[in-house]
Amino acid sequence: MIGYEMKSVQYYQNQRAEMMSFIEGHPSVILEIGCGEGNFRNNITWENEYWGVELLPTIAEKARSKLDKVLVGKIESNIADLPDGYFDLVICNDVIEHLPDTVEFLNAISSKLQMGGQLIGSVPNLRFIQVFIELYIKRDWKYVNGGILDSTHMKFFTCKSLNRTLNECGWYGKVEPINPQLQKWWKAPLRWIIQLVFGTDSVYFQIGFNAKRAK
């Protein structure tokens, strides 16, 4: 867990308000995997029951003051302790890329959702232009303590590959790039040229999704 312990305090405090647009309706029984200090709940304005799973005990302890129930440890170790068919929303912001087996997670978490329940989350976007610069201009692939090439990332996704992975596991919904970056220097017409050459999604740092199980 050393890589996680070295992350900044802000990493575990992020409220991620931009992910609210991926939630449909007003789900009332919520599970957040990788809940950090529990600040995403501040976005939920309606009545709810809110569970969390957090890897680090020190961070989970802070989340306990904000959430109704918090499990500590890896989701793989805790998933059997979650009630089946209980949640109508599971949140996994910046989680899937850290897991050794995406398919196993997607199959396992589906049993924890109510019928029609939704899974939302985000992953880093491998097609972000900075990754191209590192790989093809700098000819490097250096893992660091944060960002897309975070040393704790075990999987990498594009919009297309994430959508395919979800579909192959029986999940369907919305997958789209989020959080455009480099606003300071990425001005037109440079932005247009880059998008024309590399695609619109190349200006986005992350990918967001909302998925439901096929009926």
C-alpha angles and dihedrals in degrees: 000000000000093000091056094046091055094057119108122266088246090062089068095039099053113128095200095207091171089072093065090083088067094059115095118211122332109307110194105194107058135181121191117195112205091017096172110193091343100255097136087076088069087074093060108090098176130074112282149157108233128197127181140195117203129178100210118064094211091054093042089055090060091048091055091071090058106034133059096234132005127192118200126221139029117341088234089062096043104040094089089058093057115095116253119245091004110115127066093192131035118186121199108170110178093350112106094063089060096054124096094218118033094180093052090051095048092049094046098046092051090070090059094059127088117239106289092015119150136229118207130178150126137244132185115271111239090196092063108130094239090064089054090051092051094047105037104023101033092028090222141119105192121172114222139177097272145002127056094321092050111158090232094058114109099173134040128204145189122196089260097048094045092050090049092049091051092047093049088055093050098261123129134181144083125345119174141149118263139184107039113213142197094049093156096066102012096093130148129300090026090052091051093049092050092047091048092051101037103022134258093278092061091081093058125090098202145023123229128199145183115197138176131189116261111254 
